[in-house]
Amino acid sequence: MSDYRMRLLDRVDSSGSLARAAEELGLSYRRAWGKLKELEANLGFPLVKSEAGGPGGGHTTLTTQAQAFVHAYQEFSERVEADVSATFDEVLRPAMSRGNRPHDHR
């Protein structure tokens, strides 16, 4: 999983269209479809469901399981970011603020 793939899922969800999501991310439809299929194979469940076109065109939505996964991934990412920031503040920031600079020992 990556933020890139998560953005693709998020755009499909918000636009209702894989083609529009691909366009917004600068991808070809074929590449976006391939990314979704690859992700589905790795996760082991379907991510999107599509309805054939008609007068208004087709519509693609995330499955219920995909929506739950997107929300869980977003929470995971937020927690990781918070942990990284806290660890940086605890471990690296004090070394930076004390004026400790590495000395060149050539």
Protein Blocks (a to p, Z undefined) as FASTA:
>chain_A
ZZklmmmmmmmmmnopaklmmmmnopafklmmmmmmmmmmmnopafbdcddddfkopadd
ddfklmmmmmmmmmmmmmmmmmmmmmmmmmmmmmmmnopacdddZZ
